[in-house]
């Protein structure tokens, strides 16, 4: 097994000789993926197992997960994490992206502003909210605006840090559009900062990415003026 692989304990997988069963997984962009390319568990199995962990967490805090107020909480939390918050960890949830030919030979800045950012930070698993502005200069292909938003939300639906998110989006767009002229600015508020004692609650984190023609000062300034 190479250095990019790790072993993750699961039921019904290969035995490693110490009585514990493990499944080899590959490291990809900071996320573990099964070496065979398939998910280890169905969504329902994930929800069942995670519900059990959340029940234990509530017990540790001295809460009663069988009481009227919290009897449904473990499963509700597990379902939300599997289906929504971390839905982007399952490749089957990746949106199908289509492009159209740039038949009008448009070669100026094409911008979508104020795309909603709703993610969770990888450090504390607390919400990140904000806006993304994404521009490109079309070559042979153009994306539908709605699909650009769907792509952003897919990458947001997993534990994230801003530098990883903005790089993943840029790499994906370069691959889809088969060009290099990309500009992205993300402004986001991190709840972990807001909840920490002694921190300014209204601070935002701004991340930017420029490649291709957007490395030219004139083109970059045009983009920045459009997003003001």
SULVEN-V768424 format. One record per residue. N is the residue number from 1. PHI is phi in degrees with one decimal (NA if undefined). NEAR is the number of other ideal C-beta (glycine too) atoms within 10 Angstrom. D_FIRST is the distance of its C-alpha to the first C-alpha in whole Angstrom. Layout:
# SULVEN-V768424
n: (N & N)
phi: (PHI & PHI)
near: (NEAR & NEAR)
d_first: (D_FIRST & D_FIRST)
This chain:
# SULVEN-V768424
n: (1 & 2 & 3 & 4 & 5 & 6 & 7 & 8 & 9 & 10 & 11 & 12 & 13 & 14 & 15 & 16 & 17 & 18 & 19 & 20 & 21 & 22 & 23 & 24 & 25 & 26 & 27 & 28 & 29 & 30 & 31 & 32 & 33 & 34 & 35 & 36 & 37 & 38 & 39 & 40 & 41 & 42 & 43 & 44 & 45 & 46 & 47 & 48 & 49 & 50 & 51 & 52 & 53 & 54 & 55 & 56 & 57 & 58 & 59 & 60 & 61 & 62 & 63 & 64 & 65 & 66 & 67 & 68 & 69 & 70 & 71 & 72 & 73 & 74 & 75 & 76 & 77 & 78 & 79 & 80 & 81 & 82 & 83 & 84 & 85 & 86 & 87 & 88 & 89 & 90 & 91 & 92 & 93 & 94 & 95 & 96 & 97 & 98 & 99 & 100 & 101 & 102 & 103 & 104 & 105 & 106 & 107 & 108 & 109 & 110 & 111 & 112 & 113 & 114 & 115 & 116 & 117 & 118 & 119 & 120 & 121 & 122 & 123 & 124 & 125 & 126 & 127 & 128 & 129 & 130 & 131 & 132 & 133 & 134 & 135 & 136 & 137 & 138 & 139 & 140 & 141 & 142 & 143 & 144 & 145 & 146 & 147 & 148 & 149 & 150 & 151 & 152 & 153 & 154 & 155 & 156 & 157 & 158 & 159 & 160 & 161 & 162 & 163 & 164 & 165 & 166 & 167 & 168 & 169 & 170 & 171 & 172 & 173 & 174 & 175 & 176 & 177 & 178 & 179 & 180 & 181 & 182 & 183 & 184 & 185 & 186 & 187 & 188 & 189 & 190 & 191 & 192 & 193 & 194 & 195 & 196 & 197 & 198 & 199 & 200 & 201 & 202 & 203 & 204 & 205 & 206 & 207 & 208 & 209 & 210 & 211 & 212 & 213 & 214 & 215 & 216 & 217 & 218 & 219 & 220 & 221 & 222 & 223 & 224 & 225 & 226 & 227 & 228)
phi: (NA & -80.2 & -70.3 & -89.4 & -102.6 & -137.8 & -115.8 & -120.9 & -71.1 & -145.6 & -86.5 & 76.6 & -118.3 & -66.2 & -84.0 & -104.0 & 103.6 & -110.3 & 86.6 & -108.6 & -95.8 & -135.4 & -122.6 & -65.0 & -131.4 & -105.7 & -86.6 & -142.9 & 55.9 & 86.6 & -118.8 & -83.7 & -131.6 & -56.0 & -61.7 & -88.7 & 84.7 & -112.0 & -65.8 & -74.5 & -136.5 & -71.7 & -58.1 & -65.6 & -67.1 & -59.8 & -62.8 & -61.8 & -69.1 & -66.4 & -57.0 & -63.9 & -66.2 & -65.0 & -59.1 & -64.5 & -60.6 & -61.7 & -59.6 & -60.0 & -79.5 & 81.0 & -97.4 & -101.5 & -74.1 & -101.5 & -71.2 & -60.1 & -72.3 & -119.8 & -62.7 & -97.7 & -61.2 & -57.1 & -70.7 & -59.1 & -64.6 & -61.4 & -63.0 & -65.5 & -67.2 & -72.2 & -86.1 & -123.5 & -57.6 & -113.5 & -61.0 & -71.6 & -74.3 & -98.3 & -57.4 & -67.6 & -87.7 & -65.1 & -66.2 & -80.6 & -103.4 & -121.7 & -126.1 & -120.8 & -68.2 & -80.1 & -70.5 & -92.1 & 55.3 & -68.6 & -132.2 & -111.2 & -64.5 & -115.8 & -126.8 & -117.0 & -101.4 & 57.2 & -74.7 & -67.0 & -110.5 & -137.9 & -140.2 & -132.1 & -70.8 & -72.1 & -83.0 & -127.1 & 55.7 & -113.5 & -64.6 & -120.5 & -130.1 & 175.1 & -137.0 & -118.7 & -120.1 & -127.3 & -132.9 & -150.4 & -109.8 & -61.0 & -109.3 & -95.3 & -129.8 & -133.3 & -94.2 & -70.3 & -60.8 & -63.8 & -71.8 & -63.9 & -63.2 & -63.6 & -65.7 & -60.6 & -66.3 & -60.6 & -73.1 & -76.0 & -85.8 & -165.9 & -57.6 & -137.4 & -123.2 & -62.0 & -67.3 & -71.9 & -57.8 & -68.7 & -71.0 & -61.1 & -63.7 & -63.0 & -62.9 & -63.9 & -65.8 & -60.8 & -68.5 & -67.3 & -90.5 & 55.2 & -158.2 & -115.6 & -87.6 & -125.8 & -136.7 & -138.1 & -128.9 & -121.5 & -115.8 & -143.2 & -106.1 & -107.3 & -64.6 & -62.4 & -72.0 & -67.2 & -89.1 & -79.0 & -62.3 & 79.7 & -98.4 & -71.4 & -78.8 & -102.3 & -75.4 & -111.8 & -105.0 & -113.2 & -120.7 & -137.5 & -143.8 & -136.6 & -147.8 & 61.4 & -65.8 & -75.3 & -78.0 & -79.3 & -58.9 & -63.6 & -70.0 & -64.3 & -64.2 & -62.5 & -60.7 & -63.7 & -67.4 & -70.8 & -94.5 & -68.4)
near: (9 & 6 & 6 & 10 & 12 & 14 & 15 & 12 & 10 & 15 & 10 & 7 & 15 & 11 & 9 & 13 & 7 & 7 & 6 & 9 & 14 & 16 & 19 & 16 & 19 & 16 & 13 & 9 & 11 & 12 & 14 & 16 & 16 & 16 & 14 & 11 & 8 & 8 & 15 & 17 & 15 & 10 & 15 & 10 & 13 & 20 & 21 & 13 & 15 & 19 & 20 & 13 & 12 & 19 & 19 & 11 & 13 & 18 & 11 & 8 & 7 & 6 & 14 & 11 & 18 & 9 & 10 & 7 & 9 & 15 & 12 & 12 & 16 & 20 & 16 & 14 & 19 & 21 & 18 & 13 & 18 & 22 & 15 & 11 & 20 & 19 & 19 & 19 & 17 & 15 & 11 & 7 & 14 & 14 & 14 & 6 & 17 & 10 & 15 & 10 & 10 & 15 & 8 & 8 & 9 & 12 & 12 & 9 & 17 & 17 & 15 & 16 & 13 & 11 & 21 & 12 & 21 & 15 & 26 & 21 & 18 & 15 & 11 & 14 & 12 & 13 & 16 & 23 & 14 & 21 & 15 & 24 & 20 & 27 & 23 & 29 & 20 & 21 & 16 & 12 & 15 & 17 & 20 & 12 & 13 & 10 & 15 & 21 & 16 & 15 & 21 & 25 & 18 & 19 & 20 & 25 & 20 & 22 & 19 & 22 & 17 & 20 & 12 & 17 & 24 & 20 & 16 & 19 & 23 & 19 & 14 & 17 & 23 & 16 & 10 & 17 & 21 & 11 & 18 & 16 & 23 & 22 & 27 & 24 & 19 & 25 & 17 & 22 & 16 & 24 & 15 & 15 & 17 & 14 & 11 & 12 & 4 & 4 & 12 & 8 & 10 & 8 & 10 & 13 & 15 & 10 & 18 & 16 & 19 & 18 & 17 & 16 & 19 & 24 & 12 & 12 & 8 & 7 & 19 & 16 & 11 & 16 & 22 & 15 & 8 & 13 & 16 & 6)
d_first: (0 & 4 & 7 & 8 & 6 & 8 & 10 & 13 & 16 & 18 & 20 & 20 & 16 & 14 & 15 & 13 & 16 & 17 & 19 & 18 & 16 & 13 & 12 & 8 & 10 & 10 & 12 & 15 & 18 & 18 & 17 & 14 & 14 & 13 & 10 & 13 & 16 & 18 & 19 & 19 & 22 & 26 & 28 & 30 & 27 & 26 & 30 & 30 & 28 & 28 & 32 & 32 & 30 & 33 & 35 & 34 & 34 & 38 & 38 & 37 & 40 & 42 & 43 & 44 & 41 & 44 & 47 & 49 & 47 & 44 & 43 & 41 & 40 & 36 & 36 & 37 & 35 & 32 & 33 & 34 & 31 & 29 & 32 & 33 & 31 & 28 & 28 & 27 & 23 & 24 & 23 & 26 & 28 & 28 & 32 & 33 & 34 & 36 & 38 & 42 & 43 & 45 & 48 & 51 & 49 & 48 & 47 & 48 & 46 & 45 & 44 & 43 & 44 & 44 & 41 & 40 & 37 & 36 & 33 & 31 & 30 & 27 & 28 & 31 & 30 & 34 & 35 & 36 & 39 & 40 & 41 & 39 & 41 & 39 & 41 & 40 & 42 & 42 & 42 & 41 & 40 & 41 & 39 & 41 & 42 & 41 & 38 & 37 & 38 & 35 & 33 & 33 & 33 & 30 & 28 & 30 & 29 & 26 & 26 & 27 & 28 & 31 & 29 & 26 & 28 & 31 & 28 & 26 & 30 & 31 & 28 & 28 & 32 & 31 & 29 & 32 & 35 & 34 & 35 & 35 & 38 & 37 & 38 & 37 & 39 & 38 & 40 & 39 & 40 & 37 & 39 & 37 & 39 & 42 & 41 & 41 & 44 & 46 & 44 & 46 & 46 & 46 & 44 & 42 & 39 & 39 & 36 & 37 & 35 & 37 & 36 & 38 & 41 & 41 & 41 & 44 & 46 & 49 & 46 & 45 & 48 & 49 & 46 & 47 & 50 & 49 & 47 & 50)
